[in-house]
Amino acid sequence: MSTNVLAFAELRDGALRSVAAEAVAAARGLADELGGSVDVLALGPAGTSEAALALGAAGADRAFVAEDEGFRNYSPDATLRALEQVAGSGDYAAVVFPASAQGKDLAPRAAVRLDAPLATDVTRVSTDGGAITVSRPVYAGKVMADVRFTGALAVISIRPNVFVAGHRDAATQVEAIEVAVEPARQVVTGIETAEREALDVSEATIVVSGGRGLQDPDNWGMLEDLVDALGPEATVGASRAVVDAGWRPHSEQVGQTGKVVSPSLYFAIGISGAIQHLAGMRTAKIIVAVNKDPEAPIFSIADYGIVGDLFEVVPRLAEEIRKVRNSG
């Protein structure tokens, strides 16, 4: 029975993305249960080998690296060739991808090419009697499905910001591989990102999320004022209810059907704490909840809870935070 796990390390412009370390962390946990090792596939321009060395801290034992300017942008055909080459020459129980935009495109292609079953948007990986099992949300996050793989190889994509990258003091052995970038049926010529005045909710260190308790979209200025008081590492988030109501854009939604966040500090303002929302932010290091209902579910996971009128509490919070920041 195979015990090793292969993780795909996603890069952009030659730099590792945070989801690369998360994929390695998920692979490490699985390999530890199976009693195997973790290999990583990293494709990028010159310098990718040096970047891949950092994945040792997340749990990678060995990194297969192909360096070519053609890998600066995502190349589906060439990436699949590299995956076939590495996965075919190794003895793997699973291949792990991030469920990023690129991973959502790549994982199904890899599953077909490797003739293996696929589970997407996974939030937990483990083993049961030697078989790989995973959990993933279904029915818009209302139900968690447990999936058991019975084949020789499992293909898994993991939800971003769920698996926490480790910090091992270990080196990664880097092995160069040759992969033909051409011919390609699809060519990515560049990636355009929308200009944002604020941080993406999945990348901010501090997230201030609002819910239906704000009563009206015009009241969102209170949260934006609190974000301004907290500084440049903070941004605004939203519950599904207010996004569905059209108050805020979907890009700000936190939860199983939005984005999973894991900031150092998370404010839940006027959010009752439905299970779908909790699943999207419960890994935050410190959670502060403000709600007038003392029985609101959000208080069950909050580190600090304020029972009161948010229209009084939030402006006072912003005022006091500014005083502290200005005094320093």
N, C-alpha and C positions, 0 to 999 in steps of 0.2 A: 504493500500500500504506500502511495506517495505521501510524503510528510512536509515537503518544502512548499513555499508560497512565493509567487512572483507578483511584485507590485509595479504599477506604471507610474512613473514620476513625471508630472506635467510641468512643463516650462513655458515661459513666455518671454520672447526676446533674449533667450539664453539664461534667464533667471528662474530659479525654482519658485513655483507658486506654493502657498501654504498648504494647499490640498495634497501636494506631493508627500509631505511629511505625514499628513493624516492617513493617506493610503498605506504608507509604510507602517505606521502605528497599528492599523487594523490588521495588516499582514503579519506583523510581529506577534500580536496577541493570538492569532490563529496558529501560527507556526509553533509557538510555545506550547499550545495545547496538543498539537500533533507530534511534537518532538523533533521538529525540522528547523530549517534555516530560511532566511528571507533574502531573495534576490530582487534587484530593481532594474528596470529598463528605463534609461534616460536618453532622449534624442534631442539634439540641439546643435547650435553653431559651435565654433571653437571656444573652449573654456568650459564646456559642459562637464568635463571630467572633474574639474576643480569644484564645480557646484555640487556634483553628486557626492563628493566626500562628506558633505554636511549631513547626508541622510543616514550616516552611521549612528548619529545621536538619536534618530527616530527609531532605529532598530534594524537597519539594513546591514547584512553581512557582506554582500557582494553587489556591485553595480556593473551592469553591461551598458556601455556608453558608445553611441555612434555620433560622431561630430561631422556635421556638414552644413554649409550655409543654407542648403535646401530645407533643413529642419528648423530654421529660425521661425517660420510660420508652420502651423499644423498641416501635415501632409497625410491624409487618410491612407492612401495606397502604400506609401513607403513605411508608415507606422505599422500597418498590418503585416508587411513583409518582415519587419524587425520582430514583431511579436511572434509570428510563425517560426522564425529562425530561432529565437531564444526559447520559447515554450516547447518547441519540438525537440530541442536538444537537451532539455532539462527534465527532471522528474518532479512535476508539480501537482499538488492537490488542488490549488486554486490560483486564479489570476485576479488581482484586485485593482480596480480603477476608482478614481474619484467620480462622483456623479455631478461633475461640473458640466458646462456647456460642451466642452471638448469630450469629456468622458461619456456623456450621454450619446454622442455621435459614435464614439469609438467602441464602447463596450459591446453593443449589439453586433457590430461588424465582426469583432473578435470572437464572439460566441459562435457565430455562423462559421467563420473560418476555422475555428478550433473544434467545431462539432461538439460544443459543450453547452449545458443549460446555463441560463442567466437569471440572476436576481438583482434588481435595481433599487437604488435609493435605500440601501440597507442601513439600519441604525444599530445593529448588534450582530456580532459574529461569534460562534462558539462551535464546539464539537459535542456529539452525543454518540457514544459507542463507536468512536472513530469516524463517524460521518459528520460532514460539515452542516451546520444549521445556522440560519440567519433569521432576523426579524426585520420586517419592512412595513411601513404604513400603507393601508389600502382604504378605499372608499373615502377619499379626501381626508385621510387621517383619523377617521372615526374608529377604525379597527386596526390592530397590529397583527399581521400574518406571520406565522412561523413557517419557514421553508426548510425542508431537509433535502440535501443533495444525495442522490444515490449513485451517480456516475463517478467515473475516475477523475474528472476535472470539473471544477466549479468556476464560473465567471461571475464576479461580484462587483457592483459599483456602490460606493459608500456615500452617504449624505454628508456634505461638507459641514464642518464645525461640530461634528458629533464625536469623532474619535480624536482623543488628545494625544499629540505627538510626545513621545518619551524624550528623555535627556540622558541617554547612556553615554558613558565615557568609553566609546569604542570606535575603532577605525573601520572604514569600508574598503574592501578590496575592489579596485576598479579594473575592469577588463574592456579593452577597446574591441568593437565589432565593426565589420564593414557591411553597410546596407545601401543598396542602390536607391537613390531618391527618385530617379526617372526609370521607366516611363510612369506617368501619372495621369489618370483620367480627370482628376480634380486638382486644381492648384489654388491655394490660398495666397493671394497677392498682398494682403495686409489685413490688419484688424483695426476697426474704428470703434472707439469707446465714446459714449456720450459724455459731454462735459458736465460735471456735477459741482455745485457750489458746496455740497455737504459730502461727508464721507459716506460710503456704502454701509448700510446697516450691518452687513456681515463682517466688515473689517474694522469697525470702530471699537475703541477701547471702552467707551462709555455709550450706552444706548438709553435714551429716554423715550419710552413707548406710551402711547395713549390709547384709550378705549372709549366705549360708548359713554362712560361717565363724564366725558367732556361736553356732552349734550349737543354740541354744534360745531361744525368745522371752523367757524370764525373764532372759536376759543383756542385753536391750536397755537396761537401766538404765545400763550403761557408756556407751552412746552419748548417752543423755539427760544424763548427768553431764558429758560432754565438751561438749555443746551449752550447758549451763548455764555452764561455764567460759568458753566463747567469747563469751557475751553475748547480748543481745536480738535481734541481727541474724541469729542462727543458728537452724536448725531441723533436724529429723530427716528423712531420706529412706530409701528401701528399694529393694532389687533386686526384680525380678519373682519370683524363686524364693521369697523369704520372704513376699511378698504372696500368691502362689499357695498357699503352705503355711498361710496364715491367721494368720501371726505379726503382720502389720501391715496397716493399711487401704490400700485401693487409692489413696486420696488422697495417699499418701506415695510411691507408686511412681515411680521415675525410669527412663526408657527409652523406646524407640519405642512401646511399648504402654501407657506411663504418661504422665509429664509430661517435657517437655524443659526442662532448667534451664540457666542460664548465670550462675552466681554468681561472685563475686570469688574465693571459696575453696571447694573441694570436697574432702571427705574420703571416700575409698572404703575402708571397713573390712570386711575379710573378703569382698570382692567379687572374683571371678576376672577379670571384664572381658569378658563375652560381648558380641558386636558390637551386640546390641540395647541393652544398657546403655550402651555407649560412645557410641552415637548420641544418647543422651539427655543426656549431660553433657560431651561432649568440647569444647564451646565455653567451659567454665569457664576463668577467667583463670589460676588456679593449682590444680593437682590434686595431692593428697597421697594416696598409696596405702599401706595396711598389709595385708600378706598373708604367710603363712608360705612360700608357694610362689614361689621366685625367678623361675620361668618363667611366672607368671600374666600373661595379656595386658594386664591393667590397667597394668602397669609400662611398657608401650610408649608410653603417652601421659601418664604421670605426670610432673610436674615434680619431685616429691620422692617417693622410694619407701623404705619401711621393711620389710625382710624380717625377720619375727619373729612371735612369738606375740602376737596382738592382745590377749589377756587380760592380758598384761604391759605392752604398749606403750600401749594406750588410757588406762588409769588414770594412767600416768606422764605422758602428754601432757596430760591434764586438770590434773594437779598442777602441771606446769611452766607451763602457760598461766595458771593462777590466780596463780602467783608473779609472772609478768611483769605481769599486769594490776594486781595489788595494789601492786606496786612503783612503778607510774606514778601 
